[in-house]
Amino acid sequence: MQIDNQNLDDVVRIALDGRLDTAGVGRIEMPFSAQVGAAAKPVIVDLTAVSFLASLAVRMFISTGRVLAARGGRMVLFGATPEVAEIIEVMGLGEIIPVVADESAALALIRG
């Protein structure tokens, strides 16, 4: 599991790559939470290279999203593969954190 952080002008873009299973979440949860929690701007999370999403990853997104929201920020997930999108739907994550098809939609929602 890899994590890449990019600061855009008014948004932080975090790209995840790999499997968000128990081991993957264990590797990136602290850096992900630190990057999101430290952001003084909205965050968009690129899931295009994520091949699997476990319940621990859903918990990670919810908890970091709540921390960001408490600071007046917002998180949007985008680019989920059909397999990951199905897990997101079944677990109801999209009801808590917005999930959109692509980066342009994520930016439009964040900036809207």
N, CA, C and O atoms as a printed pandas DataFrame, in Angstrom:
     atom_number atom_name residue_name chain_id  residue_number  x_coord  y_coord  z_coord
0              1         N          MET        A               1    0.853   -1.175    0.000
1              2        CA          MET        A               1    0.000    0.000    0.000
2              3         C          MET        A               1    0.890    1.227    0.000
3              4         O          MET        A               1    1.835    1.321    0.783
4              5         N          GLN        A               2    0.586    2.164   -0.878
5              6        CA          GLN        A               2    1.344    3.407   -0.957
6              7         C          GLN        A               2    0.390    4.591   -0.860
7              8         O          GLN        A               2   -0.791    4.497   -1.196
8              9         N          ILE        A               3    0.938    5.706   -0.390
9             10        CA          ILE        A               3    0.168    6.931   -0.254
10            11         C          ILE        A               3    0.987    8.077   -0.833
11            12         O          ILE        A               3    2.192    8.171   -0.596
12            13         N          ASP        A               4    0.331    8.938   -1.587
13            14        CA          ASP        A               4    1.001   10.081   -2.188
14            15         C          ASP        A               4    0.153   11.317   -1.938
15            16         O          ASP        A               4   -1.054   11.307   -2.183
16            17         N          ASN        A               5    0.773   12.370   -1.458
17            18        CA          ASN        A               5    0.085   13.605   -1.102
18            19         C          ASN        A               5    0.504   14.703   -2.064
19            20         O          ASN        A               5    1.693   14.886   -2.324
20            21         N          GLN        A               6   -0.464   15.430   -2.589
21            22        CA          GLN        A               6   -0.187   16.550   -3.487
22            23         C          GLN        A               6   -1.032   17.740   -3.056
23            24         O          GLN        A               6   -2.252   17.627   -2.932
24            25         N          ASN        A               7   -0.394   18.868   -2.829
25            26        CA          ASN        A               7   -1.113   20.089   -2.478
26            27         C          ASN        A               7   -1.459   20.845   -3.747
27            28         O          ASN        A               7   -0.577   21.322   -4.460
28            29         N          LEU        A               8   -2.750   20.951   -4.021
29            30        CA          LEU        A               8   -3.219   21.802   -5.094
30            31         C          LEU        A               8   -3.437   23.182   -4.467
31            32         O          LEU        A               8   -3.227   23.344   -3.265
32            33         N          ASP        A               9   -3.842   24.153   -5.235
33            34        CA          ASP        A               9   -3.990   25.503   -4.688
34            35         C          ASP        A               9   -4.883   25.549   -3.458
35            36         O          ASP        A               9   -4.494   26.102   -2.430
36            37         N          ASP        A              10   -6.071   24.976   -3.555
37            38        CA          ASP        A              10   -7.040   25.086   -2.470
38            39         C          ASP        A              10   -7.516   23.742   -1.938
39            40         O          ASP        A              10   -8.465   23.676   -1.157
40            41         N          VAL        A              11   -6.848   22.663   -2.368
41            42        CA          VAL        A              11   -7.274   21.304   -2.015
42            43         C          VAL        A              11   -6.040   20.423   -1.819
43            44         O          VAL        A              11   -5.027   20.605   -2.494
44            45         N          VAL        A              12   -6.130   19.474   -0.896
45            46        CA          VAL        A              12   -5.107   18.445   -0.753
46            47         C          VAL        A              12   -5.614   17.215   -1.489
47            48         O          VAL        A              12   -6.741   16.774   -1.265
48            49         N          ARG        A              13   -4.781   16.659   -2.370
49            50        CA          ARG        A              13   -5.128   15.449   -3.130
50            51         C          ARG        A              13   -4.261   14.311   -2.612
51            52         O          ARG        A              13   -3.033   14.378   -2.664
52            53         N          ILE        A              14   -4.912   13.265   -2.112
53            54        CA          ILE        A              14   -4.198   12.098   -1.605
54            55         C          ILE        A              14   -4.536   10.915   -2.506
55            56         O          ILE        A              14   -5.704   10.568   -2.682
56            57         N          ALA        A              15   -3.496   10.300   -3.077
57            58        CA          ALA        A              15   -3.684    9.127   -3.929
58            59         C          ALA        A              15   -3.245    7.886   -3.166
59            60         O          ALA        A              15   -2.155    7.849   -2.595
60            61         N          LEU        A              16   -4.095    6.880   -3.163
61            62        CA          LEU        A              16   -3.794    5.605   -2.523
62            63         C          LEU        A              16   -3.583    4.552   -3.599
63            64         O          LEU        A              16   -4.251    4.570   -4.633
64            65         N          ASP        A              17   -2.652    3.632   -3.354
65            66        CA          ASP        A              17   -2.316    2.616   -4.345
66            67         C          ASP        A              17   -2.079    1.289   -3.636
67            68         O          ASP        A              17   -1.187    1.179   -2.795
68            69         N          GLY        A              18   -2.881    0.281   -3.979
69            70        CA          GLY        A              18   -2.714   -1.042   -3.393
70            71         C          GLY        A              18   -4.002   -1.556   -2.770
71            72         O          GLY        A              18   -5.101   -1.113   -3.101
72            73         N          ARG        A              19   -3.830   -2.500   -1.862
73            74        CA          ARG        A              19   -4.969   -3.108   -1.185
74            75         C          ARG        A              19   -5.159   -2.479    0.186
75            76         O          ARG        A              19   -4.230   -2.433    0.991
76            77         N          LEU        A              20   -6.358   -2.000    0.444
77            78        CA          LEU        A              20   -6.683   -1.470    1.766
78            79         C          LEU        A              20   -7.279   -2.595    2.611
79            80         O          LEU        A              20   -8.409   -2.511    3.090
80            81         N          ASP        A              21   -6.484   -3.640    2.774
81            82        CA          ASP        A              21   -6.842   -4.747    3.652
82            83         C          ASP        A              21   -6.221   -4.452    5.018
83            84         O          ASP        A              21   -5.746   -3.340    5.248
84            85         N          THR        A              22   -6.217   -5.419    5.917
85            86        CA          THR        A              22   -5.692   -5.195    7.259
86            87         C          THR        A              22   -4.248   -4.709    7.222
87            88         O          THR        A              22   -3.901   -3.740    7.897
88            89         N          ALA        A              23   -3.410   -5.374    6.440
89            90        CA          ALA        A              23   -1.993   -4.980    6.356
90            91         C          ALA        A              23   -1.844   -3.611    5.695
91            92         O          ALA        A              23   -1.059   -2.786    6.161
92            93         N          GLY        A              24   -2.579   -3.363    4.626
93            94        CA          GLY        A              24   -2.486   -2.088    3.916
94            95         C          GLY        A              24   -2.921   -0.913    4.774
95            96         O          GLY        A              24   -2.260    0.126    4.800
96            97         N          VAL        A              25   -4.032   -1.080    5.475
97            98        CA          VAL        A              25   -4.506   -0.018    6.368
98            99         C          VAL        A              25   -3.488    0.198    7.487
99           100         O          VAL        A              25   -3.226    1.334    7.882
100          101         N          GLY        A              26   -2.921   -0.886    7.991
101          102        CA          GLY        A              26   -1.905   -0.775    9.038
102          103         C          GLY        A              26   -0.710    0.053    8.593
103          104         O          GLY        A              26   -0.127    0.785    9.393
104          105         N          ARG        A              27   -0.343   -0.060    7.323
105          106        CA          ARG        A              27    0.804    0.689    6.797
106          107         C          ARG        A              27    0.503    2.167    6.579
107          108         O          ARG        A              27    1.383    3.006    6.769
108          109         N          ILE        A              28   -0.717    2.498    6.185
109          110        CA          ILE        A              28   -0.968    3.885    5.790
110          111         C          ILE        A              28   -1.881    4.669    6.728
111          112         O          ILE        A              28   -2.036    5.877    6.551
112          113         N          GLU        A              29   -2.485    4.023    7.712
113          114        CA          GLU        A              29   -3.460    4.736    8.539
114          115         C          GLU        A              29   -2.858    5.946    9.256
115          116         O          GLU        A              29   -3.458    7.021    9.249
116          117         N          MET        A              30   -1.704    5.794    9.863
117          118        CA          MET        A              30   -1.090    6.923   10.574
118          119         C          MET        A              30   -0.716    8.057    9.612
119          120         O          MET        A              30   -1.085    9.204    9.864
120          121         N          PRO        A              31    0.017    7.769    8.498
121          122        CA          PRO        A              31    0.331    8.880    7.590
122          123         C          PRO        A              31   -0.915    9.500    6.956
123          124         O          PRO        A              31   -0.974   10.716    6.770
124          125         N          PHE        A              32   -1.911    8.673    6.622
125          126        CA          PHE        A              32   -3.146    9.196    6.034
126          127         C          PHE        A              32   -3.857   10.112    7.023
127          128         O          PHE        A              32   -4.244   11.229    6.680
128          129         N          SER        A              33   -4.023    9.634    8.242
129          130        CA          SER        A              33   -4.705   10.430    9.276
130          131         C          SER        A              33   -3.952   11.725    9.556
131          132         O          SER        A              33   -4.563   12.775    9.753
132          133         N          ALA        A              34   -2.618   11.646    9.574
133          134        CA          ALA        A              34   -1.818   12.847    9.828
134          135         C          ALA        A              34   -1.967   13.855    8.695
135          136         O          ALA        A              34   -2.095   15.054    8.943
136          137         N          GLN        A              35   -1.950   13.376    7.455
137          138        CA          GLN        A              35   -2.073   14.275    6.306
138          139         C          GLN        A              35   -3.459   14.911    6.259
139          140         O          GLN        A              35   -3.582   16.110    6.009
140          141         N          VAL        A              36   -4.488   14.127    6.495
141          142        CA          VAL        A              36   -5.848   14.666    6.473
142          143         C          VAL        A              36   -6.072   15.590    7.667
143          144         O          VAL        A              36   -6.616   16.685    7.522
144          145         N          GLY        A              37   -5.647   15.141    8.846
145          146        CA          GLY        A              37   -5.850   15.941   10.050
146          147         C          GLY        A              37   -5.102   17.262   10.027
147          148         O          GLY        A              37   -5.574   18.253   10.585
148          149         N          ALA        A              38   -3.944   17.287    9.387
149          150        CA          ALA        A              38   -3.142   18.510    9.316
150          151         C          ALA        A              38   -3.611   19.446    8.214
151          152         O          ALA        A              38   -3.217   20.612    8.178
152          153         N          ALA        A              39   -4.443   18.948    7.323
153          154        CA          ALA        A              39   -4.883   19.768    6.196
154          155         C          ALA        A              39   -5.745   20.925    6.685
155          156         O          ALA        A              39   -6.703   20.744    7.436
156          157         N          ALA        A              40   -5.379   22.092    6.245
157          158        CA          ALA        A              40   -6.196   23.258    6.551
158          159         C          ALA        A              40   -7.106   23.542    5.361
159          160         O          ALA        A              40   -7.679   24.625    5.245
160          161         N          LYS        A              41   -7.228   22.557    4.486
161          162        CA          LYS        A              41   -8.025   22.685    3.273
162          163         C          LYS        A              41   -8.837   21.412    3.065
163          164         O          LYS        A              41   -8.609   20.408    3.740
164          165         N          PRO        A              42   -9.774   21.455    2.142
165          166        CA          PRO        A              42  -10.520   20.235    1.800
166          167         C          PRO        A              42   -9.584   19.171    1.225
167          168         O          PRO        A              42   -8.509   19.483    0.712
168          169         N          VAL        A              43  -10.009   17.915    1.319
169          170        CA          VAL        A              43   -9.199   16.787    0.873
170          171         C          VAL        A              43   -9.998   15.957   -0.123
171          172         O          VAL        A              43  -11.166   15.640    0.104
172          173         N          ILE        A              44   -9.336   15.606   -1.243
173          174        CA          ILE        A              44   -9.921   14.630   -2.164
174          175         C          ILE        A              44   -9.006   13.406   -2.150
175          176         O          ILE        A              44   -7.782   13.535   -2.125
176          177         N          VAL        A              45   -9.612   12.219   -2.167
177          178        CA          VAL        A              45   -8.856   10.975   -2.065
178          179         C          VAL        A              45   -9.079   10.155   -3.333
179          180         O          VAL        A              45  -10.204    9.779   -3.661
180          181         N          ASP        A              46   -7.981    9.887   -4.034
181          182        CA          ASP        A              46   -7.988    9.137   -5.290
182          183         C          ASP        A              46   -7.912    7.642   -4.987
183          184         O          ASP        A              46   -6.922    7.158   -4.439
184          185         N          LEU        A              47   -8.967    6.922   -5.352
185          186        CA          LEU        A              47   -9.042    5.475   -5.119
186          187         C          LEU        A              47   -8.829    4.666   -6.402
187          188         O          LEU        A              47   -9.045    3.454   -6.394
188          189         N          THR        A              48   -8.416    5.296   -7.493
189          190        CA          THR        A              48   -8.332    4.590   -8.782
190          191         C          THR        A              48   -7.378    3.405   -8.744
191          192         O          THR        A              48   -7.575    2.447   -9.491
192          193         N          ALA        A              49   -6.355    3.436   -7.904
193          194        CA          ALA        A              49   -5.385    2.339   -7.843
194          195         C          ALA        A              49   -5.600    1.429   -6.636
195          196         O          ALA        A              49   -4.743    0.605   -6.317
196          197         N          VAL        A              50   -6.741    1.576   -5.964
197          198        CA          VAL        A              50   -7.065    0.714   -4.822
198          199         C          VAL        A              50   -7.836   -0.492   -5.343
199          200         O          VAL        A              50   -8.885   -0.353   -5.971
200          201         N          SER        A              51   -7.295   -1.683   -5.069
201          202        CA          SER        A              51   -7.901   -2.904   -5.604
202          203         C          SER        A              51   -8.828   -3.610   -4.620
203          204         O          SER        A              51   -9.609   -4.473   -5.021
204          205         N          PHE        A              52   -8.752   -3.258   -3.343
205          206        CA          PHE        A              52   -9.590   -3.895   -2.321
206          207         C          PHE        A              52   -9.785   -2.928   -1.177
207          208         O          PHE        A              52   -8.891   -2.145   -0.856
208          209         N          LEU        A              53  -10.960   -2.981   -0.556
209          210        CA          LEU        A              53  -11.293   -2.089    0.546
210          211         C          LEU        A              53  -11.924   -2.910    1.663
211          212         O          LEU        A              53  -13.025   -3.439    1.506
212          213         N          ALA        A              54  -11.229   -3.016    2.785
213          214        CA          ALA        A              54  -11.740   -3.760    3.937
214          215         C          ALA        A              54  -12.490   -2.817    4.878
215          216         O          ALA        A              54  -12.427   -1.596    4.734
216          217         N          SER        A              55  -13.192   -3.399    5.832
217          218        CA          SER        A              55  -13.948   -2.592    6.789
218          219         C          SER        A              55  -13.041   -1.667    7.594
219          220         O          SER        A              55  -13.472   -0.587    7.998
220          221         N          LEU        A              56  -11.800   -2.068    7.833
221          222        CA          LEU        A              56  -10.858   -1.190    8.535
222          223         C          LEU        A              56  -10.606    0.088    7.746
223          224         O          LEU        A              56  -10.436    1.156    8.334
224          225         N          ALA        A              57  -10.579   -0.010    6.430
225          226        CA          ALA        A              57  -10.383    1.170    5.585
226          227         C          ALA        A              57  -11.595    2.091    5.673
227          228         O          ALA        A              57  -11.451    3.313    5.710
228          229         N          VAL        A              58  -12.777    1.507    5.705
229          230        CA          VAL        A              58  -13.999    2.303    5.851
230          231         C          VAL        A              58  -13.950    3.065    7.166
231          232         O          VAL        A              58  -14.270    4.253    7.210
232          233         N          ARG        A              59  -13.555    2.391    8.231
233          234        CA          ARG        A              59  -13.419    3.037    9.541
234          235         C          ARG        A              59  -12.394    4.166    9.482
235          236         O          ARG        A              59  -12.612    5.234   10.054
236          237         N          MET        A              60  -11.272    3.933    8.790
237          238        CA          MET        A              60  -10.238    4.954    8.652
238          239         C          MET        A              60  -10.791    6.190    7.941
239          240         O          MET        A              60  -10.553    7.316    8.380
240          241         N          PHE        A              61  -11.526    5.986    6.851
241          242        CA          PHE        A              61  -12.102    7.120    6.122
242          243         C          PHE        A              61  -13.103    7.882    6.985
243          244         O          PHE        A              61  -13.101    9.113    6.997
244          245         N          ILE        A              62  -13.952    7.161    7.704
245          246        CA          ILE        A              62  -14.956    7.807    8.544
246          247         C          ILE        A              62  -14.291    8.610    9.658
247          248         O          ILE        A              62  -14.645    9.768    9.882
248          249         N          SER        A              63  -13.336    8.008   10.353
249          250        CA          SER        A              63  -12.722    8.717   11.485
250          251         C          SER        A              63  -11.922    9.929   11.022
251          252         O          SER        A              63  -11.991   10.983   11.655
252          253         N          THR        A              64  -11.168    9.806    9.938
253          254        CA          THR        A              64  -10.403   10.963    9.463
254          255         C          THR        A              64  -11.323   12.018    8.864
255          256         O          THR        A              64  -11.064   13.215    8.988
256          257         N          GLY        A              65  -12.388   11.579    8.219
257          258        CA          GLY        A              65  -13.365   12.527    7.686
258          259         C          GLY        A              65  -14.030   13.329    8.788
259          260         O          GLY        A              65  -14.290   14.521    8.621
260          261         N          ARG        A              66  -14.307   12.688    9.911
261          262        CA          ARG        A              66  -14.921   13.393   11.045
262          263         C          ARG        A              66  -13.960   14.401   11.661
263          264         O          ARG        A              66  -14.363   15.504   12.029
264          265         N          VAL        A              67  -12.680   14.021   11.773
265          266        CA          VAL        A              67  -11.677   14.957   12.294
266          267         C          VAL        A              67  -11.597   16.179   11.387
267          268         O          VAL        A              67  -11.570   17.314   11.863
268          269         N          LEU        A              68  -11.561   15.943   10.095
269          270        CA          LEU        A              68  -11.492   17.050    9.133
270          271         C          LEU        A              68  -12.744   17.925    9.218
271          272         O          LEU        A              68  -12.649   19.152    9.196
272          273         N          ALA        A              69  -13.906   17.296    9.313
273          274        CA          ALA        A              69  -15.169   18.044    9.411
274          275         C          ALA        A              69  -15.221   18.879   10.681
275          276         O          ALA        A              69  -15.748   19.992   10.672
276          277         N          ALA        A              70  -14.678   18.353   11.769
277          278        CA          ALA        A              70  -14.668   19.100   13.020
278          279         C          ALA        A              70  -13.820   20.369   12.917
279          280         O          ALA        A              70  -14.020   21.328   13.662
280          281         N          ARG        A              71  -12.883   20.352   11.992
281          282        CA          ARG        A              71  -12.025   21.526   11.754
282          283         C          ARG        A              71  -12.545   22.386   10.616
283          284         O          ARG        A              71  -11.862   23.300   10.153
284          285         N          GLY        A              72  -13.752   22.089   10.170
285          286        CA          GLY        A              72  -14.366   22.881    9.114
286          287         C          GLY        A              72  -14.006   22.435    7.709
287          288         O          GLY        A              72  -14.331   23.121    6.740
288          289         N          GLY        A              73  -13.341   21.296    7.585
289          290        CA          GLY        A              73  -12.942   20.789    6.271
290          291         C          GLY        A              73  -13.918   19.760    5.735
291          292         O          GLY        A              73  -14.954   19.478    6.338
292          293         N          ARG        A              74  -13.567   19.218    4.609
293          294        CA          ARG        A              74  -14.428   18.244    3.949
294          295         C          ARG        A              74  -13.575   17.270    3.151
295          296         O          ARG        A              74  -12.530   17.647    2.621
296          297         N          MET        A              75  -14.018   16.008    3.061
297          298        CA          MET        A              75  -13.315   14.993    2.287
298          299         C          MET        A              75  -14.266   14.411    1.253
299          300         O          MET        A              75  -15.445   14.189    1.529
300          301         N          VAL        A              76  -13.732   14.164    0.041
301          302        CA          VAL        A              76  -14.480   13.503   -1.016
302          303         C          VAL        A              76  -13.599   12.392   -1.575
303          304         O          VAL        A              76  -12.416   12.604   -1.842
304          305         N          LEU        A              77  -14.178   11.214   -1.750
305          306        CA          LEU        A              77  -13.489   10.084   -2.370
306          307         C          LEU        A              77  -13.867   10.025   -3.839
307          308         O          LEU        A              77  -14.996   10.354   -4.202
308          309         N          PHE        A              78  -12.920    9.603   -4.698
309          310        CA          PHE        A              78  -13.249    9.484   -6.114
310          311         C          PHE        A              78  -12.458    8.363   -6.775
311          312         O          PHE        A              78  -11.426    7.917   -6.272
312          313         N          GLY        A              79  -12.977    7.921   -7.921
313          314        CA          GLY        A              79  -12.263    6.981   -8.774
314          315         C          GLY        A              79  -12.292    5.526   -8.348
315          316         O          GLY        A              79  -11.417    4.761   -8.752
316          317         N          ALA        A              80  -13.255    5.119   -7.554
317          318        CA          ALA        A              80  -13.305    3.731   -7.100
318          319         C          ALA        A              80  -13.566    2.783   -8.269
319          320         O          ALA        A              80  -14.403    3.055   -9.129
320          321         N          THR        A              81  -12.842    1.677   -8.286
321          322        CA          THR        A              81  -13.088    0.632   -9.273
322          323         C          THR        A              81  -14.462    0.028   -8.997
323          324         O          THR        A              81  -15.003    0.232   -7.910
324          325         N          PRO        A              82  -15.039   -0.702   -9.935
325          326        CA          PRO        A              82  -16.354   -1.313   -9.676
326          327         C          PRO        A              82  -16.374   -2.191   -8.422
327          328         O          PRO        A              82  -17.357   -2.186   -7.681
328          329         N          GLU        A              83  -15.301   -2.939   -8.180
329          330        CA          GLU        A              83  -15.244   -3.813   -7.004
330          331         C          GLU        A              83  -15.224   -3.000   -5.715
331          332         O          GLU        A              83  -15.938   -3.313   -4.763
332          333         N          VAL        A              84  -14.401   -1.954   -5.693
333          334        CA          VAL        A              84  -14.314   -1.093   -4.507
334          335         C          VAL        A              84  -15.606   -0.293   -4.346
335          336         O          VAL        A              84  -16.078   -0.106   -3.224
336          337         N          ALA        A              85  -16.177    0.177   -5.442
337          338        CA          ALA        A              85  -17.439    0.923   -5.381
338          339         C          ALA        A              85  -18.552    0.061   -4.787
339          340         O          ALA        A              85  -19.402    0.565   -4.053
340          341         N          GLU        A              86  -18.550   -1.218   -5.096
341          342        CA          GLU        A              86  -19.561   -2.123   -4.541
342          343         C          GLU        A              86  -19.407   -2.239   -3.024
343          344         O          GLU        A              86  -20.401   -2.234   -2.298
344          345         N          ILE        A              87  -18.178   -2.343   -2.550
345          346        CA          ILE        A              87  -17.923   -2.421   -1.107
346          347         C          ILE        A              87  -18.368   -1.120   -0.439
347          348         O          ILE        A              87  -18.994   -1.145    0.620
348          349         N          ILE        A              88  -18.044    0.019   -1.063
349          350        CA          ILE        A              88  -18.444    1.324   -0.528
350          351         C          ILE        A              88  -19.964    1.401   -0.409
351          352         O          ILE        A              88  -20.492    1.893    0.588
352          353         N          GLU        A              89  -20.658    0.915   -1.429
353          354        CA          GLU        A              89  -22.125    0.947   -1.429
354          355         C          GLU        A              89  -22.703    0.032   -0.356
355          356         O          GLU        A              89  -23.586    0.439    0.399
356          357         N          VAL        A              90  -22.207   -1.205   -0.286
357          358        CA          VAL        A              90  -22.720   -2.174    0.678
358          359         C          VAL        A              90  -22.508   -1.687    2.114
359          360         O          VAL        A              90  -23.368   -1.881    2.973
360          361         N          MET        A              91  -21.358   -1.055    2.368
361          362        CA          MET        A              91  -21.042   -0.610    3.723
362          363         C          MET        A              91  -21.636    0.762    4.042
363          364         O          MET        A              91  -21.547    1.219    5.182
364          365         N          GLY        A              92  -22.238    1.422    3.056
365          366        CA          GLY        A              92  -22.890    2.703    3.289
366          367         C          GLY        A              92  -21.938    3.871    3.490
367          368         O          GLY        A              92  -22.332    4.903    4.031
368          369         N          LEU        A              93  -20.684    3.722    3.060
369          370        CA          LEU        A              93  -19.709    4.791    3.248
370          371         C          LEU        A              93  -20.104    6.064    2.514
371          372         O          LEU        A              93  -19.860    7.167    3.003
372          373         N          GLY        A              94  -20.713    5.916    1.347
373          374        CA          GLY        A              94  -21.120    7.075    0.559
374          375         C          GLY        A              94  -22.178    7.936    1.238
375          376         O          GLY        A              94  -22.381    9.087    0.851
376          377         N          GLU        A              95  -22.848    7.395    2.238
377          378        CA          GLU        A              95  -23.829    8.176    2.987
378          379         C          GLU        A              95  -23.156    9.086    4.017
379          380         O          GLU        A              95  -23.772   10.016    4.538
380          381         N          ILE        A              96  -21.887    8.803    4.301
381          382        CA          ILE        A              96  -21.147    9.570    5.301
382          383         C          ILE        A              96  -20.130   10.502    4.646
383          384         O          ILE        A              96  -19.982   11.662    5.031
384          385         N          ILE        A              97  -19.430    9.959    3.643
385          386        CA          ILE        A              97  -18.416   10.718    2.904
386          387         C          ILE        A              97  -18.804   10.679    1.434
387          388         O          ILE        A              97  -19.039    9.599    0.891
388          389         N          PRO        A              98  -18.876   11.830    0.781
389          390        CA          PRO        A              98  -19.244   11.824   -0.645
390          391         C          PRO        A              98  -18.262   11.003   -1.477
391          392         O          PRO        A              98  -17.049   11.061   -1.273
392          393         N          VAL        A              99  -18.817   10.235   -2.422
393          394        CA          VAL        A              99  -18.022    9.426   -3.341
394          395         C          VAL        A              99  -18.484    9.771   -4.752
395          396         O          VAL        A              99  -19.670    9.670   -5.066
396          397         N          VAL        A             100  -17.542   10.178   -5.598
397          398        CA          VAL        A             100  -17.870   10.571   -6.968
398          399         C          VAL        A             100  -17.005    9.794   -7.946
399          400         O          VAL        A             100  -16.069    9.098   -7.551
400          401         N          ALA        A             101  -17.331    9.920   -9.224
401          402        CA          ALA        A             101  -16.687    9.106  -10.252
402          403         C          ALA        A             101  -15.237    9.476  -10.524
403          404         O          ALA        A             101  -14.389    8.592  -10.653
404          405         N          ASP        A             102  -14.938   10.775  -10.613
405          406        CA          ASP        A             102  -13.584   11.149  -11.031
406          407         C          ASP        A             102  -13.105   12.414  -10.328
407          408         O          ASP        A             102  -13.836   13.041   -9.561
408          409         N          GLU        A             103  -11.859   12.767  -10.613
409          410        CA          GLU        A             103  -11.236   13.905   -9.937
410          411         C          GLU        A             103  -11.947   15.227  -10.229
411          412         O          GLU        A             103  -12.118   16.051   -9.331
412          413         N          SER        A             104  -12.354   15.425  -11.458
413          414        CA          SER        A             104  -13.027   16.693  -11.785
414          415         C          SER        A             104  -14.340   16.818  -11.003
415          416         O          SER        A             104  -14.679   17.909  -10.543
416          417         N          ALA        A             105  -15.073   15.729  -10.851
417          418        CA          ALA        A             105  -16.309   15.760  -10.060
418          419         C          ALA        A             105  -16.000   16.013   -8.586
419          420         O          ALA        A             105  -16.741   16.726   -7.909
420          421         N          ALA        A             106  -14.904   15.428   -8.085
421          422        CA          ALA        A             106  -14.503   15.643   -6.683
422          423         C          ALA        A             106  -14.148   17.115   -6.457
423          424         O          ALA        A             106  -14.564   17.721   -5.470
424          425         N          LEU        A             107  -13.379   17.673   -7.379
425          426        CA          LEU        A             107  -12.999   19.089   -7.258
426          427         C          LEU        A             107  -14.216   19.997   -7.353
427          428         O          LEU        A             107  -14.319   20.977   -6.616
428          429         N          ALA        A             108  -15.137   19.677   -8.253
429          430        CA          ALA        A             108  -16.359   20.488   -8.402
430          431         C          ALA        A             108  -17.185   20.437   -7.119
431          432         O          ALA        A             108  -17.719   21.458   -6.686
432          433         N          LEU        A             109  -17.294   19.260   -6.510
433          434        CA          LEU        A             109  -18.072   19.121   -5.278
434          435         C          LEU        A             109  -17.406   19.870   -4.125
435          436         O          LEU        A             109  -18.078   20.563   -3.361
436          437         N          ILE        A             110  -16.103   19.732   -4.003
437          438        CA          ILE        A             110  -15.352   20.393   -2.930
438          439         C          ILE        A             110  -15.419   21.910   -3.084
439          440         O          ILE        A             110  -15.603   22.638   -2.109
440          441         N          ARG        A             111  -15.271   22.365   -4.302
441          442        CA          ARG        A             111  -15.209   23.812   -4.543
442          443         C          ARG        A             111  -16.592   24.439   -4.691
443          444         O          ARG        A             111  -16.737   25.660   -4.615
444          445         N          GLY        A             112  -17.628   23.585   -4.905
445          446        CA          GLY        A             112  -18.975   24.037   -5.198
446          447         C          GLY        A             112  -19.565   24.867   -4.162
447          448         O          GLY        A             112  -20.706   25.310   -4.300
